[in-house]
């Protein structure tokens, strides 16, 4: 079920109302959590009933692995063996769904497999694994199966994150979450901002980017560079919109999720950028791969190698294509090069560093956007060898698929995004700032946002980009 669908507009109020009634009438959280489990499985199985069986299997494996580590085995060696077996089993499962088609096609194109990648599998496997890791480290106490199942299947984060750590989200299923008008208002503003990012901005940016990339052989180097930079903004708006809606939905129900994006385009280094972009995934790799590999504790060379490894793995996590793997490797290399050139970078003005960081990220996203390596190499070649200054002057923005009205609409939306992010950067809570304004100002903001969202429905309700991962 998509967040940007009529079905979800019915689903969420029903789930929330019944959840609050159960919380009010039940002394324990067993029944309210059971309701969340049923709701989450309905949400996930809405597209394909088989998805629910896979989610249940992952839930059972991780829960009983945690149980064995905490309650059955007391020797360190056996605990570690259970941990390793669980990681191998679940990462192997993820690897199968992501790479089975690619590997079988390399072996035999005539008998290649056609395995469907279950939506959200990368996210809920990583989230469920945090329970086993944290149990093993002694940072999380074993939970009841109902609480854990609610955590593992929690519908706001199920399809595209944020990837919550069990130490943060799991205890919240033991807390009382009653109806709170102010909290719900704040959550609705977060949701509205998320829909604004998706429908007003991402949908229109997709039109321009797709128009240029679909005809990349005829496009100039300038047009392809423009489309690549716009794609960086598009994927931010698209992915941040899902995370923001998820955070708002969870807040309505009384849960606090981890922020997944915090103004990444305001950062002035690649290392800082990745601390503000897809934060929960990067935290996962930091906690469970980078630090166990030695982090920055074993010398400079080992530190750089570990950075390269985790970003290569991040590329593999994103998809079964060489373009994703190279994207991850390039993202790691940019950080290593940046660290090596730090004496030079320190002398540069901050605006120059912010611009450079954005351009490096955009160049890496060229690989992310390209359908295959042939397209990627062609686009790279045109950007660097066929960048004609005259094409900057001759390319009309009205020829990029939007038309006058939608182009103005997009520019106005980008301006509002900039204002919102500046407020968020300074206060940490732009939604709270809106709520604190006087009634006329607050309702003016509401009307502008809702009208712009409703005015974008005709653009089309596209699937969120990160559903494919």
WOGILIN-V239908 format. One record per residue. N is the residue number from 1. SS is DSSP state (alpha for helix, beta for strand, coil for the rest). PSI is psi in whole degrees, 0 to 359 (NA if undefined). D_CENTER is the distance of its C-alpha to the mean C-alpha in Angstrom with 2 decimals. Layout:
N&SS&PSI&D_CENTER + N&SS&PSI&D_CENTER
This chain:
1&coil&131&16.88 + 2&coil&145&14.83 + 3&coil&324&14.15 + 4&coil&55&16.05 + 5&coil&158&19.08 + 6&alpha&323&22.52 + 7&alpha&320&22.26 + 8&alpha&328&19.47 + 9&alpha&334&21.64 + 10&alpha&319&24.32 + 11&alpha&311&22.37 + 12&alpha&310&20.85 + 13&alpha&321&24.26 + 14&alpha&313&26.05 + 15&alpha&314&23.76 + 16&alpha&315&23.90 + 17&alpha&312&27.66 + 18&alpha&322&28.60 + 19&alpha&315&26.43 + 20&alpha&323&28.20 + 21&alpha&315&31.55 + 22&alpha&320&31.07 + 23&alpha&324&30.02 + 24&alpha&328&33.14 + 25&alpha&343&35.49 + 26&coil&136&34.39 + 27&coil&333&35.36 + 28&coil&166&32.77 + 29&coil&6&29.11 + 30&alpha&309&29.77 + 31&alpha&315&30.22 + 32&alpha&320&27.42 + 33&alpha&324&24.97 + 34&alpha&322&26.56 + 35&alpha&319&25.93 + 36&alpha&322&22.20 + 37&alpha&311&22.26 + 38&alpha&317&24.22 + 39&alpha&318&22.02 + 40&alpha&319&18.81 + 41&alpha&323&20.64 + 42&alpha&316&21.98 + 43&alpha&316&18.57 + 44&alpha&324&17.35 + 45&alpha&2&20.75 + 46&coil&325&21.21 + 47&coil&323&20.38 + 48&coil&120&21.99 + 49&alpha&329&24.04 + 50&alpha&333&23.64 + 51&alpha&323&19.99 + 52&alpha&324&21.39 + 53&alpha&320&23.70 + 54&alpha&317&21.06 + 55&alpha&318&19.07 + 56&alpha&319&22.48 + 57&alpha&315&23.39 + 58&alpha&319&20.39 + 59&alpha&313&21.19 + 60&alpha&317&24.86 + 61&alpha&311&24.47 + 62&alpha&324&22.41 + 63&alpha&311&24.55 + 64&alpha&334&27.82 + 65&alpha&316&26.82 + 66&alpha&322&26.25 + 67&alpha&317&29.57 + 68&alpha&317&31.43 + 69&alpha&321&30.26 + 70&alpha&327&31.13 + 71&alpha&339&34.18 + 72&alpha&304&35.82 + 73&coil&134&35.72 + 74&coil&341&37.02 + 75&coil&140&37.51 + 76&alpha&323&34.83 + 77&alpha&319&35.20 + 78&alpha&322&34.58 + 79&alpha&315&31.56 + 80&alpha&323&30.07 + 81&alpha&319&31.10 + 82&alpha&317&29.24 + 83&alpha&310&26.07 + 84&alpha&317&26.40 + 85&alpha&319&27.28 + 86&alpha&315&24.29 + 87&alpha&314&21.85 + 88&alpha&318&23.79 + 89&alpha&311&23.88 + 90&alpha&320&20.22 + 91&alpha&326&18.95 + 92&alpha&320&21.85 + 93&alpha&315&20.76 + 94&alpha&316&17.29 + 95&alpha&319&19.19 + 96&alpha&309&21.58 + 97&alpha&329&19.26 + 98&alpha&324&17.44 + 99&alpha&355&20.63 + 100&alpha&315&23.58 + 101&alpha&316&23.94 + 102&alpha&312&23.88 + 103&alpha&319&26.32 + 104&alpha&326&28.64 + 105&alpha&329&28.87 + 106&alpha&327&29.87 + 107&alpha&314&32.53 + 108&coil&113&33.83 + 109&coil&336&32.76 + 110&coil&335&35.25 + 111&coil&38&33.86 + 112&coil&143&30.13 + 113&coil&161&27.98 + 114&coil&75&25.78 + 115&coil&126&23.16 + 116&coil&129&20.51 + 117&coil&114&17.01 + 118&coil&130&16.23 + 119&coil&134&13.07 + 120&coil&356&10.60 + 121&alpha&322&12.95 + 122&alpha&325&10.86 + 123&alpha&311&8.92 + 124&alpha&338&12.23 + 125&alpha&314&14.33 + 126&alpha&319&12.66 + 127&alpha&316&12.79 + 128&alpha&325&16.35 + 129&alpha&333&17.42 + 130&alpha&330&16.98 + 131&alpha&315&19.90 + 132&alpha&317&22.12 + 133&alpha&314&21.43 + 134&alpha&327&22.11 + 135&alpha&315&25.14 + 136&alpha&321&26.44 + 137&alpha&353&26.21 + 138&coil&19&27.89 + 139&coil&348&25.31 + 140&coil&136&24.72 + 141&coil&147&27.58 + 142&coil&136&27.69 + 143&coil&164&26.57 + 144&coil&157&28.24 + 145&alpha&322&26.95 + 146&alpha&314&26.24 + 147&alpha&316&24.12 + 148&alpha&318&22.19 + 149&alpha&324&21.76 + 150&alpha&320&20.46 + 151&alpha&313&17.89 + 152&alpha&334&16.90 + 153&alpha&8&16.65 + 154&coil&113&15.55 + 155&alpha&329&14.55 + 156&alpha&326&12.20 + 157&alpha&0&9.58 + 158&alpha&319&11.10 + 159&coil&324&9.41 + 160&coil&29&5.60 + 161&coil&191&5.70 + 162&coil&150&6.12 + 163&coil&101&8.17 + 164&coil&143&11.40 + 165&coil&140&14.49 + 166&alpha&329&17.56 + 167&alpha&338&19.62 + 168&alpha&312&17.72 + 169&alpha&321&16.98 + 170&alpha&316&19.77 + 171&alpha&337&22.67 + 172&alpha&341&21.58 + 173&alpha&353&22.66 + 174&alpha&358&26.13 + 175&coil&158&26.32 + 176&coil&132&27.88 + 177&coil&95&25.76 + 178&coil&170&28.25 + 179&coil&128&28.15 + 180&coil&111&27.63 + 181&alpha&315&28.08 + 182&alpha&319&26.75 + 183&alpha&320&23.56 + 184&alpha&320&23.03 + 185&alpha&316&23.77 + 186&alpha&318&21.19 + 187&alpha&322&18.54 + 188&alpha&324&19.74 + 189&alpha&318&19.45 + 190&alpha&318&15.78 + 191&alpha&317&15.37 + 192&alpha&317&17.66 + 193&alpha&320&15.81 + 194&alpha&315&12.63 + 195&alpha&326&15.02 + 196&alpha&314&16.63 + 197&alpha&317&13.65 + 198&alpha&307&13.18 + 199&alpha&320&16.91 + 200&alpha&319&18.75 + 201&alpha&299&16.81 + 202&alpha&318&14.30 + 203&alpha&320&16.95 + 204&alpha&320&19.71 + 205&alpha&324&18.11 + 206&alpha&324&17.43 + 207&alpha&314&21.19 + 208&alpha&312&22.24 + 209&alpha&314&19.99 + 210&alpha&322&20.93 + 211&alpha&318&24.53 + 212&alpha&315&24.87 + 213&alpha&329&23.03 + 214&alpha&335&24.83 + 215&coil&45&28.07 + 216&coil&334&27.26 + 217&coil&333&30.73 + 218&coil&353&32.38 + 219&coil&154&30.10 + 220&coil&167&31.21 + 221&alpha&322&29.55 + 222&alpha&316&28.90 + 223&alpha&321&27.29 + 224&alpha&323&24.95 + 225&alpha&319&24.04 + 226&alpha&313&23.51 + 227&alpha&323&21.26 + 228&alpha&317&19.22 + 229&alpha&320&18.86 + 230&alpha&329&18.04 + 231&alpha&324&15.35 + 232&alpha&317&13.64 + 233&alpha&322&13.89 + 234&alpha&312&13.02 + 235&alpha&330&9.62 + 236&alpha&309&8.99 + 237&alpha&321&10.56 + 238&alpha&310&8.95 + 239&alpha&318&5.19 + 240&alpha&329&6.64 + 241&alpha&315&9.00 + 242&alpha&313&7.29 + 243&alpha&319&6.22 + 244&alpha&317&9.73 + 245&alpha&317&11.45 + 246&alpha&317&10.41 + 247&alpha&319&11.77 + 248&alpha&317&14.72 + 249&alpha&313&15.51 + 250&alpha&321&15.57 + 251&alpha&321&17.69 + 252&alpha&320&20.07 + 253&alpha&350&20.67 + 254&coil&7&21.24 + 255&coil&144&18.25 + 256&coil&116&16.53 + 257&coil&164&12.88 + 258&coil&136&11.50 + 259&coil&137&10.30 + 260&coil&339&6.87 + 261&coil&130&8.43 + 262&coil&79&12.21 + 263&coil&58&13.93 + 264&alpha&330&13.02 + 265&alpha&359&15.64 + 266&alpha&356&18.27 + 267&coil&157&18.26 + 268&coil&18&21.26 + 269&coil&156&20.35 + 270&alpha&321&17.90 + 271&alpha&316&17.87 + 272&alpha&323&17.16 + 273&alpha&314&14.43 + 274&coil&353&12.36 + 275&coil&355&13.19 + 276&coil&354&11.53 + 277&coil&129&8.39 + 278&coil&57&5.32 + 279&alpha&317&8.31 + 280&alpha&325&8.10 + 281&alpha&316&7.72 + 282&alpha&324&10.36 + 283&alpha&322&12.32 + 284&alpha&311&12.53 + 285&alpha&324&13.98 + 286&alpha&312&16.12 + 287&alpha&325&17.58 + 288&alpha&356&18.20 + 289&alpha&303&18.87 + 290&alpha&308&19.70 + 291&coil&314&21.98 + 292&coil&330&23.72 + 293&coil&349&24.45 + 294&coil&347&26.23 + 295&coil&232&23.74 + 296&coil&21&25.98 + 297&coil&353&28.98 + 298&coil&35&30.74 + 299&coil&164&31.46 + 300&alpha&314&29.94 + 301&alpha&315&29.93 + 302&alpha&324&28.22 + 303&alpha&312&25.56 + 304&alpha&321&24.83 + 305&alpha&318&24.97 + 306&alpha&320&22.45 + 307&alpha&315&19.99 + 308&alpha&319&20.64 + 309&alpha&312&20.24 + 310&alpha&328&16.84 + 311&alpha&331&15.38 + 312&alpha&316&17.35 + 313&alpha&324&15.95 + 314&alpha&320&12.35 + 315&alpha&319&13.61 + 316&alpha&324&15.23 + 317&alpha&325&12.24 + 318&alpha&331&10.63 + 319&coil&162&13.89 + 320&coil&67&17.66 + 321&coil&144&18.87 + 322&alpha&333&20.55 + 323&alpha&321&18.62 + 324&alpha&320&15.33 + 325&alpha&316&17.51 + 326&alpha&325&19.31 + 327&alpha&315&16.25 + 328&alpha&317&15.32 + 329&alpha&318&19.02 + 330&alpha&321&19.42 + 331&alpha&322&16.64 + 332&alpha&318&18.57 + 333&alpha&322&21.87 + 334&alpha&320&21.11 + 335&alpha&322&20.67 + 336&alpha&314&23.88 + 337&alpha&320&25.78 + 338&alpha&318&24.74 + 339&alpha&320&26.09 + 340&alpha&331&29.24 + 341&coil&15&29.82 + 342&alpha&323&29.19 + 343&alpha&325&32.91 + 344&alpha&317&32.75 + 345&alpha&329&29.45 + 346&coil&334&30.86 + 347&coil&349&33.52 + 348&coil&145&31.25 + 349&coil&151&30.65 + 350&alpha&318&27.23 + 351&alpha&324&26.63 + 352&alpha&319&27.34 + 353&alpha&322&24.84 + 354&alpha&315&22.08 + 355&alpha&316&23.01 + 356&alpha&318&23.24 + 357&alpha&316&19.79 + 358&alpha&318&18.33 + 359&alpha&322&20.60 + 360&alpha&318&19.82 + 361&alpha&316&16.07 + 362&alpha&319&17.09 + 363&alpha&323&19.54 + 364&alpha&324&17.12 + 365&alpha&346&14.90 + 366&alpha&319&18.21 + 367&alpha&322&17.90 + 368&alpha&322&14.39 + 369&alpha&332&15.89 + 370&coil&143&19.23 + 371&coil&328&20.25 + 372&coil&179&22.25 + 373&alpha&328&24.01 + 374&alpha&314&26.95 + 375&alpha&317&25.03 + 376&alpha&313&23.20 + 377&alpha&323&26.62 + 378&alpha&315&28.25 + 379&alpha&315&25.79 + 380&alpha&316&26.06 + 381&alpha&317&29.82 + 382&alpha&320&30.10 + 383&alpha&319&28.05 + 384&alpha&343&30.24 + 385&alpha&345&33.56 + 386&coil&35&33.75 + 387&coil&96&32.52 + 388&coil&120&35.43 + 389&alpha&326&35.77 + 390&alpha&332&37.77 + 391&alpha&337&34.84 + 392&alpha&322&33.07 + 393&alpha&331&36.06 + 394&alpha&344&36.59 + 395&coil&113&33.09 + 396&coil&133&32.99 + 397&alpha&341&29.71 + 398&alpha&357&31.24 + 399&alpha&9&31.32 + 400&coil&17&27.58 + 401&coil&352&27.30 + 402&coil&322&26.73 + 403&alpha&171&30.27 + 404&alpha&310&31.53 + 405&alpha&308&30.23 + 406&alpha&331&26.58 + 407&alpha&314&26.63 + 408&alpha&319&28.00 + 409&alpha&315&25.51 + 410&alpha&315&22.62 + 411&alpha&320&24.32 + 412&alpha&320&24.94 + 413&alpha&319&21.32 + 414&alpha&324&20.27 + 415&alpha&317&23.02 + 416&alpha&324&21.84 + 417&alpha&316&18.29 + 418&alpha&316&20.11 + 419&alpha&315&22.29 + 420&alpha&316&19.61 + 421&alpha&327&17.74 + 422&alpha&316&21.18 + 423&alpha&317&22.01 + 424&alpha&321&18.80 + 425&alpha&322&19.53 + 426&alpha&328&23.07 + 427&alpha&336&22.76 + 428&coil&358&19.34 + 429&coil&78&19.57 + 430&alpha&325&20.14 + 431&alpha&320&20.16 + 432&alpha&324&22.89 + 433&alpha&317&24.78 + 434&alpha&316&24.90 + 435&alpha&332&26.21 + 436&alpha&351&28.83 + 437&coil&162&30.34 + 438&coil&158&33.54 + 439&alpha&313&33.54 + 440&alpha&318&34.36 + 441&alpha&315&31.61 + 442&alpha&314&29.01 + 443&alpha&334&30.02 + 444&alpha&317&30.15 + 445&alpha&316&26.47 + 446&alpha&311&25.79 + 447&alpha&317&27.99 + 448&alpha&313&26.56 + 449&alpha&313&22.93 + 450&alpha&318&24.06 + 451&alpha&318&26.47 + 452&alpha&325&24.01 + 453&alpha&313&21.54 + 454&alpha&326&24.52 + 455&coil&355&25.77 + 456&coil&357&22.67 + 457&alpha&324&22.90 + 458&alpha&343&25.25 + 459&alpha&328&22.71 + 460&coil&146&21.19 + 461&coil&90&18.32 + 462&coil&153&16.08 + 463&coil&147&13.57 + 464&coil&138&9.88 + 465&alpha&319&9.27 + 466&alpha&0&6.52 + 467&alpha&334&9.23 + 468&alpha&353&11.23 + 469&coil&NA&9.46
